[in-house]
Amino acid sequence: VLGLDRAPEVKTIRRKIGYLAGVGKAGDWITAMARRHADARPEQAAVLYVDGHVRAYQGTRKVAKTHSARLRFPAPATLETWVSDHRGDPVLVVMAEPAASLAAELRRLLPELRAAVGDDRRVLVGFDRGGWSPALFAHLHTHGFDTLTWRKGPAPDIDTGLFAEVTHTDPDTGITHTWQAADTTV
């Protein structure tokens, strides 16, 4: 919108989104936008990051309380699941079911993610420990998705001989990053 001499007012956008929601088409619109993003940037759609967000609710309706890390206590809130591409650009945002786990949301979003990518290539899906579930990993793998995540709690030490230096040069900044990494199976 920046650079244009005019932009739709927020009330206009809200009215149009309200109309789409009223006829049950908001989900189709969001999926179409995700598909357009993936078509315009196919190289970015090969890596997706999924994250759950709690948004404090300030309205007048009764909504369930959810733990807010920012507030450090349960408060009326809505849950959203955000999907970003490998550059952090938004691909898809959906409202999550109350008290839904990230693992359940990932399972629910798989058809939409596959539709957005549009082909049968394997896609790397990263998410935080809230999605840790061996059953989910198997489900993702079966549907053509690879997993990048971590888990809570102690893990056995990894043999230091398995670590090797890994470098990556950021194509945008030209800065080279170096890590010590070990690739192991779980």
C-alpha positions as CSV (number, residue, x, y, z in Angstrom):
1,V,0.0,0.0,0.0
2,L,2.9,2.3,0.6
3,G,3.6,4.6,-2.3
4,L,0.0,4.8,-3.4
5,D,-1.9,8.1,-3.2
6,R,-4.9,6.2,-1.8
7,A,-5.6,3.1,0.2
8,P,-8.8,1.5,1.4
9,E,-9.9,2.6,4.9
10,V,-9.7,-0.1,7.6
11,K,-13.5,0.0,7.9
12,T,-13.8,-0.8,4.2
13,I,-11.4,-3.8,4.6
14,R,-13.2,-5.0,7.7
15,R,-16.6,-4.7,5.9
16,K,-15.3,-6.8,2.9
17,I,-13.8,-9.4,5.2
18,G,-17.0,-9.5,7.2
19,Y,-18.9,-10.1,4.0
20,L,-16.6,-13.0,3.0
21,A,-16.9,-14.5,6.5
22,G,-20.7,-14.1,6.4
23,V,-20.9,-16.3,3.2
24,G,-18.3,-18.8,4.5
25,K,-15.6,-17.7,2.0
26,A,-13.0,-16.2,4.3
27,G,-11.0,-19.4,4.5
28,D,-11.1,-19.7,0.7
29,W,-9.8,-16.2,0.4
30,I,-6.9,-16.8,2.9
31,T,-6.0,-20.0,1.0
32,A,-6.0,-18.2,-2.3
33,M,-3.7,-15.5,-1.0
34,A,-1.3,-18.2,0.4
35,R,-1.4,-20.0,-3.0
36,R,-0.7,-16.7,-4.8
37,H,2.3,-16.0,-2.5
38,A,3.7,-19.5,-3.1
39,D,3.2,-19.2,-6.9
40,A,5.0,-15.8,-6.9
41,R,7.9,-17.1,-4.7
42,P,8.2,-20.9,-5.3
43,E,11.7,-21.0,-3.9
44,Q,10.4,-19.5,-0.6
45,A,7.6,-22.0,-0.2
46,A,10.1,-24.9,0.2
47,V,10.6,-23.9,3.8
48,L,7.8,-22.9,6.1
49,Y,7.7,-21.9,9.8
50,V,4.6,-22.4,11.8
51,D,4.0,-20.7,15.1
52,G,1.1,-20.2,17.5
53,H,0.3,-16.7,18.8
54,V,-1.9,-15.6,21.7
55,R,-3.6,-12.3,21.1
56,A,-5.2,-10.6,24.2
57,Y,-8.9,-9.9,23.5
58,Q,-10.2,-6.4,24.3
59,G,-13.8,-6.7,22.9
60,T,-17.1,-7.1,24.7
61,R,-17.8,-10.8,23.8
62,K,-17.1,-13.6,26.1
63,V,-14.1,-15.6,25.0
64,A,-12.1,-18.3,26.7
65,K,-9.2,-17.5,28.8
66,T,-5.8,-18.6,27.6
67,H,-2.4,-18.3,29.2
68,S,-0.6,-15.2,27.9
69,A,3.2,-15.4,28.2
70,R,3.4,-11.6,27.9
71,L,0.9,-11.0,30.7
72,R,2.1,-14.1,32.7
73,F,-1.4,-15.2,33.6
74,P,-4.6,-16.5,31.9
75,A,-6.7,-13.7,30.2
76,P,-9.4,-13.5,27.5
77,A,-7.6,-14.2,24.3
78,T,-7.7,-15.6,20.8
79,L,-5.2,-18.0,19.3
80,E,-3.8,-17.7,15.9
81,T,-1.5,-20.0,13.9
82,W,0.9,-18.1,11.7
83,V,2.8,-19.7,8.7
84,S,5.8,-17.8,7.3
85,D,8.1,-18.7,4.4
86,H,11.9,-19.0,4.8
87,R,12.4,-15.2,4.7
88,G,9.8,-14.7,7.4
89,D,7.2,-13.3,5.0
90,P,3.6,-14.2,6.0
91,V,2.0,-17.0,4.0
92,L,-1.1,-17.9,6.0
93,V,-2.7,-16.9,9.3
94,V,-5.7,-18.8,10.7
95,M,-7.6,-18.7,13.9
96,A,-6.9,-21.7,16.1
97,E,-9.5,-23.6,18.0
98,P,-9.6,-22.7,21.7
99,A,-7.0,-24.7,23.7
100,A,-5.6,-26.2,20.5
101,S,-2.1,-27.5,20.6
102,L,0.4,-26.5,17.9
103,A,0.7,-30.2,17.0
104,A,-3.1,-30.4,16.4
105,E,-3.0,-27.2,14.4
106,L,-0.2,-28.5,12.2
107,R,-2.1,-31.6,11.4
108,R,-5.2,-29.5,10.6
109,L,-3.3,-27.1,8.3
110,L,-1.5,-29.8,6.3
111,P,-4.1,-29.8,3.4
112,E,-4.0,-26.0,3.2
113,L,-0.2,-26.0,3.2
114,R,0.0,-28.6,0.5
115,A,-2.6,-26.6,-1.6
116,A,-0.5,-23.5,-1.1
117,V,2.7,-25.1,-2.2
118,G,0.8,-26.8,-5.1
119,D,3.0,-29.7,-6.0
120,D,4.4,-32.9,-4.5
121,R,7.8,-31.6,-3.6
122,R,9.0,-32.2,0.0
123,V,8.6,-29.1,2.2
124,L,10.6,-28.4,5.3
125,V,8.2,-27.3,8.1
126,G,9.8,-25.8,11.2
127,F,8.0,-25.2,14.5
128,D,8.8,-24.8,18.1
129,R,8.5,-27.4,20.9
130,G,4.8,-26.9,21.1
131,G,4.5,-29.2,18.1
132,W,6.7,-31.9,19.4
133,S,4.9,-35.2,18.7
134,P,6.4,-38.4,17.2
135,A,2.9,-39.2,15.8
136,L,2.8,-35.8,14.1
137,F,6.3,-36.3,12.7
138,A,5.2,-39.5,11.1
139,H,2.0,-37.9,9.7
140,L,4.1,-35.0,8.3
141,H,6.5,-37.3,6.6
142,T,3.8,-39.4,5.1
143,H,2.3,-36.2,3.5
144,G,5.6,-35.0,2.0
145,F,6.8,-32.7,4.7
146,D,10.1,-32.8,6.5
147,T,10.3,-31.6,10.2
148,L,12.6,-29.2,11.9
149,T,11.9,-28.7,15.6
150,W,13.3,-29.3,19.1
151,R,12.0,-30.8,22.3
152,K,11.8,-30.0,26.0
153,G,13.7,-31.8,28.6
154,P,17.1,-33.4,28.9
155,A,18.5,-35.3,25.9
156,P,21.5,-37.7,25.9
157,D,24.8,-36.1,25.1
158,I,25.8,-36.3,21.5
159,D,29.2,-37.6,20.6
160,T,31.4,-34.6,19.9
161,G,32.9,-36.5,16.9
162,L,29.6,-36.2,15.1
163,F,29.8,-32.4,15.1
164,A,31.2,-30.6,12.1
165,E,31.6,-26.9,11.1
166,V,28.8,-25.6,8.9
167,T,28.7,-22.3,7.2
168,H,26.1,-20.3,5.4
169,T,26.4,-17.0,3.6
170,D,23.3,-14.8,3.8
171,P,22.4,-13.9,0.2
172,D,20.9,-10.5,1.3
173,T,23.8,-9.3,3.5
174,G,26.8,-11.3,2.4
175,I,27.5,-12.2,6.0
176,T,28.9,-15.7,6.6
177,H,27.6,-17.5,9.6
178,T,29.4,-20.5,11.1
179,W,28.0,-23.2,13.5
180,Q,29.0,-26.5,14.9
181,A,26.2,-28.9,14.1
182,A,25.6,-32.6,14.3
183,D,23.0,-34.4,12.1
184,T,21.5,-37.3,14.0
185,T,18.3,-39.3,13.9
186,V,15.6,-39.6,16.5
